[in-house]
Amino acid sequence: GLSFDSLKEYRRFCDLLLLEKAGAITDLKRQVEYVLIPAQREPDTVGKRGGIIKGKVIEHKCSYVADFVYTEDGKTVVEDTKGFKTKDYIIKRKLMLYVHDIKIKEI
């Protein structure tokens, strides 16, 4: 029931599962989202009955989705399996470091 973007990503997942079973890593997760820039909205307004009406979305959020996240030697590792580094990925990698202070481990 799982799907992967590439054979390389699937193989890396299998390797990580073995490492987790061996106890070398823990808390293995797939497809973890990190928000880099939150959604931008118009200001909230007060409705006719006094309730708050959320402002309309002007710009949607910008996120990075990590292939794998796990704990190794007490540290969280964010990993991406790349065949080709797109311009979008390079920008998101830089934003991950700037916004979340996370350096992505590239495989």
Backbone atoms as SQL, in Angstrom:
CREATE TABLE atoms (id INTEGER PRIMARY KEY, chain TEXT, resi INTEGER, resn TEXT, atom TEXT, x REAL, y REAL, z REAL);
INSERT INTO atoms VALUES
  (1, 'A', 1, 'GLY', 'N', 0.785, -1.201, 0.000),
  (2, 'A', 1, 'GLY', 'CA', 0.000, 0.000, 0.000),
  (3, 'A', 1, 'GLY', 'C', 0.831, 1.270, 0.000),
  (4, 'A', 2, 'LEU', 'N', 2.141, 1.167, 0.118),
  (5, 'A', 2, 'LEU', 'CA', 2.986, 2.354, 0.108),
  (6, 'A', 2, 'LEU', 'C', 3.429, 2.665, -1.314),
  (7, 'A', 3, 'SER', 'N', 3.579, 3.958, -1.610),
  (8, 'A', 3, 'SER', 'CA', 4.103, 4.333, -2.918),
  (9, 'A', 3, 'SER', 'C', 5.325, 5.222, -2.721),
  (10, 'A', 4, 'PHE', 'N', 6.226, 5.169, -3.675),
  (11, 'A', 4, 'PHE', 'CA', 7.482, 5.904, -3.615),
  (12, 'A', 4, 'PHE', 'C', 7.698, 6.633, -4.923),
  (13, 'A', 5, 'ASP', 'N', 8.412, 7.768, -4.852),
  (14, 'A', 5, 'ASP', 'CA', 8.681, 8.567, -6.048),
  (15, 'A', 5, 'ASP', 'C', 9.713, 7.926, -6.958),
  (16, 'A', 6, 'SER', 'N', 10.544, 7.039, -6.394),
  (17, 'A', 6, 'SER', 'CA', 11.578, 6.403, -7.210),
  (18, 'A', 6, 'SER', 'C', 11.990, 5.073, -6.588),
  (19, 'A', 7, 'LEU', 'N', 12.661, 4.272, -7.379),
  (20, 'A', 7, 'LEU', 'CA', 13.207, 3.009, -6.890),
  (21, 'A', 7, 'LEU', 'C', 14.287, 3.280, -5.843),
  (22, 'A', 8, 'LYS', 'N', 15.059, 4.330, -6.055),
  (23, 'A', 8, 'LYS', 'CA', 16.106, 4.717, -5.097),
  (24, 'A', 8, 'LYS', 'C', 15.502, 5.025, -3.724),
  (25, 'A', 9, 'GLU', 'N', 14.384, 5.744, -3.712),
  (26, 'A', 9, 'GLU', 'CA', 13.707, 6.077, -2.450),
  (27, 'A', 9, 'GLU', 'C', 13.182, 4.810, -1.776),
  (28, 'A', 10, 'TYR', 'N', 12.615, 3.898, -2.552),
  (29, 'A', 10, 'TYR', 'CA', 12.112, 2.631, -1.999),
  (30, 'A', 10, 'TYR', 'C', 13.251, 1.831, -1.372),
  (31, 'A', 11, 'ARG', 'N', 14.379, 1.748, -2.071),
  (32, 'A', 11, 'ARG', 'CA', 15.523, 0.995, -1.551),
  (33, 'A', 11, 'ARG', 'C', 16.061, 1.615, -0.267),
  (34, 'A', 12, 'ARG', 'N', 16.087, 2.946, -0.231),
  (35, 'A', 12, 'ARG', 'CA', 16.548, 3.618, 0.981),
  (36, 'A', 12, 'ARG', 'C', 15.596, 3.341, 2.135),
  (37, 'A', 13, 'PHE', 'N', 14.296, 3.314, 1.872),
  (38, 'A', 13, 'PHE', 'CA', 13.315, 2.993, 2.899),
  (39, 'A', 13, 'PHE', 'C', 13.560, 1.590, 3.452),
  (40, 'A', 14, 'CYS', 'N', 13.834, 0.635, 2.575),
  (41, 'A', 14, 'CYS', 'CA', 14.122, -0.734, 3.016),
  (42, 'A', 14, 'CYS', 'C', 15.371, -0.764, 3.908),
  (43, 'A', 15, 'ASP', 'N', 16.398, -0.010, 3.520),
  (44, 'A', 15, 'ASP', 'CA', 17.623, 0.080, 4.335),
  (45, 'A', 15, 'ASP', 'C', 17.325, 0.673, 5.706),
  (46, 'A', 16, 'LEU', 'N', 16.529, 1.732, 5.731),
  (47, 'A', 16, 'LEU', 'CA', 16.192, 2.377, 6.996),
  (48, 'A', 16, 'LEU', 'C', 15.351, 1.471, 7.891),
  (49, 'A', 17, 'LEU', 'N', 14.468, 0.678, 7.279),
  (50, 'A', 17, 'LEU', 'CA', 13.683, -0.289, 8.072),
  (51, 'A', 17, 'LEU', 'C', 14.601, -1.298, 8.758),
  (52, 'A', 18, 'LEU', 'N', 15.620, -1.772, 8.021),
  (53, 'A', 18, 'LEU', 'CA', 16.582, -2.710, 8.607),
  (54, 'A', 18, 'LEU', 'C', 17.365, -2.053, 9.738),
  (55, 'A', 19, 'LEU', 'N', 17.771, -0.804, 9.543),
  (56, 'A', 19, 'LEU', 'CA', 18.486, -0.077, 10.594),
  (57, 'A', 19, 'LEU', 'C', 17.613, 0.114, 11.827),
  (58, 'A', 20, 'GLU', 'N', 16.319, 0.358, 11.603),
  (59, 'A', 20, 'GLU', 'CA', 15.402, 0.523, 12.732),
  (60, 'A', 20, 'GLU', 'C', 15.221, -0.798, 13.483),
  (61, 'A', 21, 'LYS', 'N', 15.079, -1.890, 12.752),
  (62, 'A', 21, 'LYS', 'CA', 14.947, -3.203, 13.393),
  (63, 'A', 21, 'LYS', 'C', 16.200, -3.569, 14.182),
  (64, 'A', 22, 'ALA', 'N', 17.368, -3.136, 13.681),
  (65, 'A', 22, 'ALA', 'CA', 18.636, -3.420, 14.357),
  (66, 'A', 22, 'ALA', 'C', 18.875, -2.488, 15.550),
  (67, 'A', 23, 'GLY', 'N', 18.047, -1.448, 15.666),
  (68, 'A', 23, 'GLY', 'CA', 18.184, -0.522, 16.788),
  (69, 'A', 23, 'GLY', 'C', 19.151, 0.622, 16.539),
  (70, 'A', 24, 'ALA', 'N', 19.656, 0.744, 15.316),
  (71, 'A', 24, 'ALA', 'CA', 20.601, 1.823, 15.000),
  (72, 'A', 24, 'ALA', 'C', 19.884, 3.171, 14.875),
  (73, 'A', 25, 'ILE', 'N', 18.604, 3.150, 14.476),
  (74, 'A', 25, 'ILE', 'CA', 17.788, 4.358, 14.406),
  (75, 'A', 25, 'ILE', 'C', 16.432, 4.054, 15.038),
  (76, 'A', 26, 'THR', 'N', 15.701, 5.121, 15.384),
  (77, 'A', 26, 'THR', 'CA', 14.359, 4.960, 15.949),
  (78, 'A', 26, 'THR', 'C', 13.419, 5.991, 15.326),
  (79, 'A', 27, 'ASP', 'N', 12.135, 5.811, 15.577),
  (80, 'A', 27, 'ASP', 'CA', 11.092, 6.770, 15.178),
  (81, 'A', 27, 'ASP', 'C', 11.103, 7.104, 13.684),
  (82, 'A', 28, 'LEU', 'N', 11.268, 6.113, 12.840),
  (83, 'A', 28, 'LEU', 'CA', 11.290, 6.327, 11.390),
  (84, 'A', 28, 'LEU', 'C', 9.910, 6.769, 10.909),
  (85, 'A', 29, 'LYS', 'N', 9.891, 7.902, 10.181),
  (86, 'A', 29, 'LYS', 'CA', 8.650, 8.425, 9.601),
  (87, 'A', 29, 'LYS', 'C', 8.900, 8.761, 8.136),
  (88, 'A', 30, 'ARG', 'N', 7.846, 8.695, 7.335),
  (89, 'A', 30, 'ARG', 'CA', 7.905, 9.051, 5.910),
  (90, 'A', 30, 'ARG', 'C', 7.063, 10.288, 5.647),
  (91, 'A', 31, 'GLN', 'N', 7.468, 11.049, 4.635),
  (92, 'A', 31, 'GLN', 'CA', 6.683, 12.165, 4.120),
  (93, 'A', 31, 'GLN', 'C', 6.269, 13.148, 5.224),
  (94, 'A', 32, 'VAL', 'N', 7.252, 13.671, 5.930),
  (95, 'A', 32, 'VAL', 'CA', 7.010, 14.623, 7.015),
  (96, 'A', 32, 'VAL', 'C', 7.044, 16.044, 6.442),
  (97, 'A', 33, 'GLU', 'N', 5.986, 16.808, 6.720),
  (98, 'A', 33, 'GLU', 'CA', 5.878, 18.166, 6.183),
  (99, 'A', 33, 'GLU', 'C', 6.451, 19.191, 7.155),
  (100, 'A', 34, 'TYR', 'N', 7.226, 20.124, 6.602),
  (101, 'A', 34, 'TYR', 'CA', 7.754, 21.269, 7.334),
  (102, 'A', 34, 'TYR', 'C', 7.270, 22.525, 6.619),
  (103, 'A', 35, 'VAL', 'N', 6.582, 23.399, 7.335),
  (104, 'A', 35, 'VAL', 'CA', 6.113, 24.654, 6.745),
  (105, 'A', 35, 'VAL', 'C', 7.277, 25.637, 6.729),
  (106, 'A', 36, 'LEU', 'N', 7.581, 26.151, 5.546),
  (107, 'A', 36, 'LEU', 'CA', 8.676, 27.103, 5.376),
  (108, 'A', 36, 'LEU', 'C', 8.176, 28.541, 5.408),
  (109, 'A', 37, 'ILE', 'N', 7.037, 28.776, 4.761),
  (110, 'A', 37, 'ILE', 'CA', 6.399, 30.090, 4.766),
  (111, 'A', 37, 'ILE', 'C', 4.904, 29.834, 4.977),
  (112, 'A', 38, 'PRO', 'N', 4.320, 30.361, 6.052),
  (113, 'A', 38, 'PRO', 'CA', 2.897, 30.101, 6.289),
  (114, 'A', 38, 'PRO', 'C', 2.015, 30.800, 5.258),
  (115, 'A', 39, 'ALA', 'N', 0.767, 30.366, 5.185),
  (116, 'A', 39, 'ALA', 'CA', -0.203, 30.988, 4.275),
  (117, 'A', 39, 'ALA', 'C', -0.369, 32.460, 4.641),
  (118, 'A', 40, 'GLN', 'N', -0.547, 33.277, 3.638),
  (119, 'A', 40, 'GLN', 'CA', -0.782, 34.709, 3.834),
  (120, 'A', 40, 'GLN', 'C', -2.264, 34.966, 3.599),
  (121, 'A', 41, 'ARG', 'N', -2.904, 35.657, 4.551),
  (122, 'A', 41, 'ARG', 'CA', -4.346, 35.882, 4.489),
  (123, 'A', 41, 'ARG', 'C', -4.681, 37.362, 4.597),
  (124, 'A', 42, 'GLU', 'N', -5.862, 37.697, 4.094),
  (125, 'A', 42, 'GLU', 'CA', -6.429, 39.017, 4.362),
  (126, 'A', 42, 'GLU', 'C', -6.787, 39.053, 5.844),
  (127, 'A', 43, 'PRO', 'N', -6.940, 40.226, 6.424),
  (128, 'A', 43, 'PRO', 'CA', -7.290, 40.299, 7.854),
  (129, 'A', 43, 'PRO', 'C', -8.638, 39.618, 8.142),
  (130, 'A', 44, 'ASP', 'N', -8.751, 39.038, 9.348),
  (131, 'A', 44, 'ASP', 'CA', -10.018, 38.463, 9.794),
  (132, 'A', 44, 'ASP', 'C', -11.034, 39.588, 9.997),
  (133, 'A', 45, 'THR', 'N', -12.300, 39.245, 9.852),
  (134, 'A', 45, 'THR', 'CA', -13.368, 40.219, 10.077),
  (135, 'A', 45, 'THR', 'C', -14.367, 39.642, 11.076),
  (136, 'A', 46, 'VAL', 'N', -15.209, 40.520, 11.600),
  (137, 'A', 46, 'VAL', 'CA', -16.265, 40.092, 12.515),
  (138, 'A', 46, 'VAL', 'C', -17.548, 39.960, 11.713),
  (139, 'A', 47, 'GLY', 'N', -18.191, 38.793, 11.841),
  (140, 'A', 47, 'GLY', 'CA', -19.428, 38.543, 11.107),
  (141, 'A', 47, 'GLY', 'C', -20.615, 39.275, 11.695),
  (142, 'A', 48, 'LYS', 'N', -21.752, 39.164, 11.031),
  (143, 'A', 48, 'LYS', 'CA', -22.981, 39.844, 11.467),
  (144, 'A', 48, 'LYS', 'C', -23.443, 39.371, 12.837),
  (145, 'A', 49, 'ARG', 'N', -23.155, 38.120, 13.169),
  (146, 'A', 49, 'ARG', 'CA', -23.580, 37.565, 14.458),
  (147, 'A', 49, 'ARG', 'C', -22.452, 37.588, 15.492),
  (148, 'A', 50, 'GLY', 'N', -21.369, 38.274, 15.165),
  (149, 'A', 50, 'GLY', 'CA', -20.292, 38.437, 16.136),
  (150, 'A', 50, 'GLY', 'C', -19.161, 37.425, 16.022),
  (151, 'A', 51, 'GLY', 'N', -19.310, 36.430, 15.187),
  (152, 'A', 51, 'GLY', 'CA', -18.245, 35.432, 15.026),
  (153, 'A', 51, 'GLY', 'C', -17.107, 35.967, 14.159),
  (154, 'A', 52, 'ILE', 'N', -15.954, 35.348, 14.303),
  (155, 'A', 52, 'ILE', 'CA', -14.791, 35.741, 13.515),
  (156, 'A', 52, 'ILE', 'C', -14.808, 35.010, 12.174),
  (157, 'A', 53, 'ILE', 'N', -14.656, 35.761, 11.092),
  (158, 'A', 53, 'ILE', 'CA', -14.565, 35.187, 9.759),
  (159, 'A', 53, 'ILE', 'C', -13.110, 35.301, 9.319),
  (160, 'A', 54, 'LYS', 'N', -12.487, 34.145, 9.092),
  (161, 'A', 54, 'LYS', 'CA', -11.083, 34.140, 8.678),
  (162, 'A', 54, 'LYS', 'C', -10.931, 34.835, 7.332),
  (163, 'A', 55, 'GLY', 'N', -9.832, 35.558, 7.211),
  (164, 'A', 55, 'GLY', 'CA', -9.554, 36.259, 5.966),
  (165, 'A', 55, 'GLY', 'C', -9.258, 35.298, 4.829),
  (166, 'A', 56, 'LYS', 'N', -9.539, 35.742, 3.624),
  (167, 'A', 56, 'LYS', 'CA', -9.302, 34.948, 2.419),
  (168, 'A', 56, 'LYS', 'C', -7.802, 34.711, 2.232),
  (169, 'A', 57, 'VAL', 'N', -7.458, 33.509, 1.787),
  (170, 'A', 57, 'VAL', 'CA', -6.052, 33.177, 1.541),
  (171, 'A', 57, 'VAL', 'C', -5.569, 33.937, 0.307),
  (172, 'A', 58, 'ILE', 'N', -4.488, 34.703, 0.486),
  (173, 'A', 58, 'ILE', 'CA', -3.894, 35.439, -0.629),
  (174, 'A', 58, 'ILE', 'C', -2.802, 34.592, -1.265),
  (175, 'A', 59, 'GLU', 'N', -1.967, 33.983, -0.422),
  (176, 'A', 59, 'GLU', 'CA', -0.897, 33.091, -0.871),
  (177, 'A', 59, 'GLU', 'C', -0.930, 31.830, -0.013),
  (178, 'A', 60, 'HIS', 'N', -0.885, 30.662, -0.648),
  (179, 'A', 60, 'HIS', 'CA', -0.852, 29.402, 0.081),
  (180, 'A', 60, 'HIS', 'C', 0.507, 29.202, 0.731),
  (181, 'A', 61, 'LYS', 'N', 0.540, 28.330, 1.726),
  (182, 'A', 61, 'LYS', 'CA', 1.802, 28.064, 2.419),
  (183, 'A', 61, 'LYS', 'C', 2.809, 27.412, 1.474),
  (184, 'A', 62, 'CYS', 'N', 4.068, 27.558, 1.825),
  (185, 'A', 62, 'CYS', 'CA', 5.159, 26.899, 1.110),
  (186, 'A', 62, 'CYS', 'C', 5.748, 25.879, 2.073),
  (187, 'A', 63, 'SER', 'N', 5.772, 24.621, 1.667),
  (188, 'A', 63, 'SER', 'CA', 6.237, 23.553, 2.542),
  (189, 'A', 63, 'SER', 'C', 7.310, 22.709, 1.880),
  (190, 'A', 64, 'TYR', 'N', 8.083, 22.047, 2.721),
  (191, 'A', 64, 'TYR', 'CA', 9.027, 21.032, 2.263),
  (192, 'A', 64, 'TYR', 'C', 8.558, 19.719, 2.872),
  (193, 'A', 65, 'VAL', 'N', 8.494, 18.673, 2.061),
  (194, 'A', 65, 'VAL', 'CA', 8.105, 17.346, 2.554),
  (195, 'A', 65, 'VAL', 'C', 9.335, 16.449, 2.491),
  (196, 'A', 66, 'ALA', 'N', 9.808, 16.060, 3.677),
  (197, 'A', 66, 'ALA', 'CA', 10.991, 15.209, 3.783),
  (198, 'A', 66, 'ALA', 'C', 10.617, 13.778, 3.426),
  (199, 'A', 67, 'ASP', 'N', 11.517, 13.099, 2.726),
  (200, 'A', 67, 'ASP', 'CA', 11.280, 11.693, 2.416),
  (201, 'A', 67, 'ASP', 'C', 11.243, 10.872, 3.708),
  (202, 'A', 68, 'PHE', 'N', 12.246, 11.095, 4.568),
  (203, 'A', 68, 'PHE', 'CA', 12.347, 10.328, 5.812),
  (204, 'A', 68, 'PHE', 'C', 12.823, 11.221, 6.947),
  (205, 'A', 69, 'VAL', 'N', 12.297, 10.947, 8.140),
  (206, 'A', 69, 'VAL', 'CA', 12.770, 11.592, 9.364),
  (207, 'A', 69, 'VAL', 'C', 12.913, 10.486, 10.396),
  (208, 'A', 70, 'TYR', 'N', 14.054, 10.486, 11.093),
  (209, 'A', 70, 'TYR', 'CA', 14.301, 9.468, 12.115),
  (210, 'A', 70, 'TYR', 'C', 15.267, 10.013, 13.149),
  (211, 'A', 71, 'THR', 'N', 15.414, 9.260, 14.239),
  (212, 'A', 71, 'THR', 'CA', 16.343, 9.635, 15.296),
  (213, 'A', 71, 'THR', 'C', 17.539, 8.706, 15.251),
  (214, 'A', 72, 'GLU', 'N', 18.745, 9.303, 15.257),
  (215, 'A', 72, 'GLU', 'CA', 19.995, 8.545, 15.248),
  (216, 'A', 72, 'GLU', 'C', 20.930, 9.177, 16.273),
  (217, 'A', 73, 'ASP', 'N', 21.384, 8.383, 17.216),
  (218, 'A', 73, 'ASP', 'CA', 22.271, 8.871, 18.279),
  (219, 'A', 73, 'ASP', 'C', 21.667, 10.070, 19.006),
  (220, 'A', 74, 'GLY', 'N', 20.359, 10.031, 19.232),
  (221, 'A', 74, 'GLY', 'CA', 19.677, 11.089, 19.959),
  (222, 'A', 74, 'GLY', 'C', 19.386, 12.346, 19.167),
  (223, 'A', 75, 'LYS', 'N', 19.749, 12.366, 17.897),
  (224, 'A', 75, 'LYS', 'CA', 19.523, 13.540, 17.055),
  (225, 'A', 75, 'LYS', 'C', 18.517, 13.216, 15.950),
  (226, 'A', 76, 'THR', 'N', 17.689, 14.215, 15.623),
  (227, 'A', 76, 'THR', 'CA', 16.730, 14.054, 14.535),
  (228, 'A', 76, 'THR', 'C', 17.438, 14.251, 13.200),
  (229, 'A', 77, 'VAL', 'N', 17.211, 13.305, 12.291),
  (230, 'A', 77, 'VAL', 'CA', 17.798, 13.366, 10.953),
  (231, 'A', 77, 'VAL', 'C', 16.662, 13.534, 9.946),
  (232, 'A', 78, 'VAL', 'N', 16.784, 14.549, 9.098),
  (233, 'A', 78, 'VAL', 'CA', 15.832, 14.789, 8.011),
  (234, 'A', 78, 'VAL', 'C', 16.553, 14.413, 6.730),
  (235, 'A', 79, 'GLU', 'N', 15.982, 13.462, 5.997),
  (236, 'A', 79, 'GLU', 'CA', 16.688, 12.884, 4.855),
  (237, 'A', 79, 'GLU', 'C', 15.862, 13.004, 3.583),
  (238, 'A', 80, 'ASP', 'N', 16.551, 13.270, 2.486),
  (239, 'A', 80, 'ASP', 'CA', 15.909, 13.344, 1.178),
  (240, 'A', 80, 'ASP', 'C', 16.700, 12.491, 0.195),
  (241, 'A', 81, 'THR', 'N', 16.009, 11.670, -0.559),
  (242, 'A', 81, 'THR', 'CA', 16.628, 10.826, -1.573),
  (243, 'A', 81, 'THR', 'C', 16.467, 11.527, -2.910),
  (244, 'A', 82, 'LYS', 'N', 17.562, 11.996, -3.445),
  (245, 'A', 82, 'LYS', 'CA', 17.511, 12.808, -4.662),
  (246, 'A', 82, 'LYS', 'C', 18.244, 12.135, -5.807),
  (247, 'A', 83, 'GLY', 'N', 17.629, 12.168, -6.973),
  (248, 'A', 83, 'GLY', 'CA', 18.303, 11.777, -8.192),
  (249, 'A', 83, 'GLY', 'C', 18.823, 13.014, -8.895),
  (250, 'A', 84, 'PHE', 'N', 18.026, 14.092, -8.784),
  (251, 'A', 84, 'PHE', 'CA', 18.363, 15.362, -9.439),
  (252, 'A', 84, 'PHE', 'C', 17.893, 16.488, -8.525),
  (253, 'A', 85, 'LYS', 'N', 18.735, 17.474, -8.305),
  (254, 'A', 85, 'LYS', 'CA', 18.398, 18.607, -7.447),
  (255, 'A', 85, 'LYS', 'C', 17.779, 19.718, -8.288),
  (256, 'A', 86, 'THR', 'N', 16.466, 19.891, -8.143),
  (257, 'A', 86, 'THR', 'CA', 15.778, 20.955, -8.868),
  (258, 'A', 86, 'THR', 'C', 16.030, 22.300, -8.186),
  (259, 'A', 87, 'LYS', 'N', 15.738, 23.391, -8.900),
  (260, 'A', 87, 'LYS', 'CA', 15.878, 24.731, -8.318),
  (261, 'A', 87, 'LYS', 'C', 14.953, 24.896, -7.116),
  (262, 'A', 88, 'ASP', 'N', 13.728, 24.363, -7.235),
  (263, 'A', 88, 'ASP', 'CA', 12.787, 24.442, -6.111),
  (264, 'A', 88, 'ASP', 'C', 13.348, 23.739, -4.877),
  (265, 'A', 89, 'TYR', 'N', 13.907, 22.548, -5.072),
  (266, 'A', 89, 'TYR', 'CA', 14.469, 21.809, -3.947),
  (267, 'A', 89, 'TYR', 'C', 15.607, 22.589, -3.294),
  (268, 'A', 90, 'ILE', 'N', 16.489, 23.172, -4.097),
  (269, 'A', 90, 'ILE', 'CA', 17.638, 23.906, -3.550),
  (270, 'A', 90, 'ILE', 'C', 17.164, 25.080, -2.695),
  (271, 'A', 91, 'ILE', 'N', 16.149, 25.799, -3.156),
  (272, 'A', 91, 'ILE', 'CA', 15.592, 26.907, -2.368),
  (273, 'A', 91, 'ILE', 'C', 14.980, 26.387, -1.071),
  (274, 'A', 92, 'LYS', 'N', 14.220, 25.299, -1.158),
  (275, 'A', 92, 'LYS', 'CA', 13.590, 24.737, 0.042),
  (276, 'A', 92, 'LYS', 'C', 14.644, 24.204, 1.014),
  (277, 'A', 93, 'ARG', 'N', 15.719, 23.636, 0.512),
  (278, 'A', 93, 'ARG', 'CA', 16.811, 23.163, 1.366),
  (279, 'A', 93, 'ARG', 'C', 17.405, 24.336, 2.149),
  (280, 'A', 94, 'LYS', 'N', 17.607, 25.465, 1.455),
  (281, 'A', 94, 'LYS', 'CA', 18.145, 26.658, 2.116),
  (282, 'A', 94, 'LYS', 'C', 17.165, 27.211, 3.143),
  (283, 'A', 95, 'LEU', 'N', 15.877, 27.203, 2.818),
  (284, 'A', 95, 'LEU', 'CA', 14.864, 27.665, 3.769),
  (285, 'A', 95, 'LEU', 'C', 14.761, 26.751, 4.988),
  (286, 'A', 96, 'MET', 'N', 14.932, 25.457, 4.797),
  (287, 'A', 96, 'MET', 'CA', 14.925, 24.525, 5.938),
  (288, 'A', 96, 'MET', 'C', 16.027, 24.896, 6.932),
  (289, 'A', 97, 'LEU', 'N', 17.193, 25.209, 6.432),
  (290, 'A', 97, 'LEU', 'CA', 18.307, 25.595, 7.294),
  (291, 'A', 97, 'LEU', 'C', 18.027, 26.933, 7.964),
  (292, 'A', 98, 'TYR', 'N', 17.499, 27.895, 7.217),
  (293, 'A', 98, 'TYR', 'CA', 17.252, 29.235, 7.735),
  (294, 'A', 98, 'TYR', 'C', 16.086, 29.263, 8.729),
  (295, 'A', 99, 'VAL', 'N', 14.967, 28.633, 8.368),
  (296, 'A', 99, 'VAL', 'CA', 13.749, 28.708, 9.176),
  (297, 'A', 99, 'VAL', 'C', 13.764, 27.725, 10.344),
  (298, 'A', 100, 'HIS', 'N', 14.174, 26.475, 10.084),
  (299, 'A', 100, 'HIS', 'CA', 14.084, 25.422, 11.101),
  (300, 'A', 100, 'HIS', 'C', 15.449, 25.005, 11.658),
  (301, 'A', 101, 'ASP', 'N', 16.538, 25.581, 11.143),
  (302, 'A', 101, 'ASP', 'CA', 17.897, 25.209, 11.548),
  (303, 'A', 101, 'ASP', 'C', 18.131, 23.709, 11.365),
  (304, 'A', 102, 'ILE', 'N', 17.631, 23.191, 10.237),
  (305, 'A', 102, 'ILE', 'CA', 17.772, 21.773, 9.911),
  (306, 'A', 102, 'ILE', 'C', 18.540, 21.647, 8.602),
  (307, 'A', 103, 'LYS', 'N', 19.634, 20.910, 8.655),
  (308, 'A', 103, 'LYS', 'CA', 20.402, 20.600, 7.438),
  (309, 'A', 103, 'LYS', 'C', 19.913, 19.248, 6.929),
  (310, 'A', 104, 'ILE', 'N', 19.451, 19.217, 5.695),
  (311, 'A', 104, 'ILE', 'CA', 18.910, 18.000, 5.102),
  (312, 'A', 104, 'ILE', 'C', 20.056, 17.070, 4.703),
  (313, 'A', 105, 'LYS', 'N', 19.930, 15.814, 5.089),
  (314, 'A', 105, 'LYS', 'CA', 20.896, 14.800, 4.666),
  (315, 'A', 105, 'LYS', 'C', 20.428, 14.279, 3.317),
  (316, 'A', 106, 'GLU', 'N', 21.268, 14.451, 2.302),
  (317, 'A', 106, 'GLU', 'CA', 20.913, 14.040, 0.941),
  (318, 'A', 106, 'GLU', 'C', 21.540, 12.689, 0.616),
  (319, 'A', 107, 'ILE', 'N', 20.720, 11.800, 0.096),
  (320, 'A', 107, 'ILE', 'CA', 21.173, 10.456, -0.283),
  (321, 'A', 107, 'ILE', 'C', 21.114, 10.323, -1.783);
